[in-house]
Amino acid sequence: MSLFDKVTQFAKSEQGKKVIDQAKKYATDPKNKEKLDQVKDKFLGKGDKKG
């Protein structure tokens, strides 16, 4: 079974649905969204690089 199949199977399970719901709630909180944006920018190299 491929990794994608495992992820899909988990997402369809009751536990997966709970995790997805929690992630959606976390992502919609303005404070958490700001944190997520900072991590995303750092990961993508859009942080405070000068040059």
C-alpha positions in Angstrom: 0.0 0.0 0.0 1.4 3.4 -1.0 1.9 6.3 1.4 -0.9 8.2 -0.3 -3.3 5.3 0.1 -2.5 5.1 3.8 -3.1 8.8 4.2 -6.3 8.6 2.3 -7.5 5.6 4.4 -6.6 7.5 7.6 -8.4 10.7 6.4 -11.6 8.6 5.9 -11.4 7.0 9.3 -13.2 8.4 12.4 -9.9 9.4 14.0 -8.7 11.0 10.7 -12.0 13.0 10.5 -11.4 14.3 14.1 -7.8 15.3 13.3 -8.9 17.1 10.1 -11.6 18.9 12.1 -9.2 20.0 14.8 -6.7 21.2 12.1 -9.4 23.3 10.4 -10.4 24.9 13.8 -6.7 25.6 14.6 -6.1 27.1 11.1 -9.1 29.5 11.3 -7.9 31.1 14.6 -6.3 34.4 13.7 -3.4 33.9 16.2 -2.6 30.5 14.8 -3.0 31.6 11.2 -0.3 34.2 11.9 2.0 31.6 13.3 1.3 29.2 10.4 2.1 32.0 7.9 5.4 32.7 9.7 6.4 29.1 9.5 5.3 28.9 5.9 7.3 32.0 5.0 10.4 30.7 6.8 10.1 27.3 5.1 9.7 28.9 1.7 12.6 31.2 2.3 10.4 34.4 2.5 11.4 35.2 6.0 13.7 38.1 7.0 16.4 37.5 4.4 18.1 40.6 3.3 19.8 41.0 -0.1 
